[in-house]
Amino acid sequence: MEDPPRPVTGYPVPNGCRPPQAGVAYPYVAPPPHQAHPYYYNNQPYPYPYPASSSRNFVRRFLAAMIFVFFLIGVAILVIWLVLRPRLPEFRVDSLSLSNFSSASSSLTGNWNVRFSVYNPNKKLSISYEEVLASLFYKSEFISNTQMPPFKLRKRNQTVLDVSFSAADAYVARWVVNDINGDRARGTVSFNVMVKAWVQFRAGAWRPRNRSIRVLCEGLAVGLSSNSSGSGMLVGGERDCRVGL
């Protein structure tokens, strides 16, 4: 005699798998451990670093453009120089006269008259002189100065300038008086004249910025003995002056 069927007490086995045992947790697959993101620092996000290639390319292009611009400017200046061939003016002292000269204690008195010849050697450039200042020295000691009027020299042109200096009991160092008295005992006293001017070279509409020139006329010996009345003239003939920027 067959046994009677037993009542069903469990769930059917899904997909043919055995049900989990009592008291055993369901074996879920654990999530993978957290991996550090390449743009995280201490698990905290920081701004995404944009690639620097664009900024580097801009800097390179900018530098290349600046180099090219400076190159063009240099070429233009070289071409202008080759075409115009600018030359500095030429200064010469033609004469110098001294009157009413006296030296005593620490002072000097006298009147100096200097005649300059100024020549523009340029074939294509005229020269304009502005703010012309002339100064008189004995060796390195300043004696007097004077402001000269502006003037202009055309191409291959020459002009004559008369410049006057005066001193009335002008203070000088004691050694200056002693040296001048020693020179007078030898028959001549030498003076130096310096001219500073702002000049502009011009060629038609081309006018570059003003340049400063310095003219130095040294060793202008004046015949002046200790027995003279304080008057003398330039000895040794005319003297060329040095001109520089």
Secondary structure, 3 states (H helix, E strand, C coil): CCCCCCCCCCCCCHHHCCCCCCCCCCCCCCCCCCCCCCCEECCEECCCCCCCHHHHHHHHHHHHHHHHHHHHHHHHHHHHHHHHCCCCCEEEEEEEEEEEEEEECCEEEEEEEEEEEEECCCCCCEEEEEEEEEEEEECCEEEEEEEECCEEECCCCEEEEEEEEEEEEEECCHHHHHHHHHHHHHCEEEEEEEEEEEEEEEECCECCCCEEEEEEEEEEEEECCCCCCCCEEECCCCEECEEEC
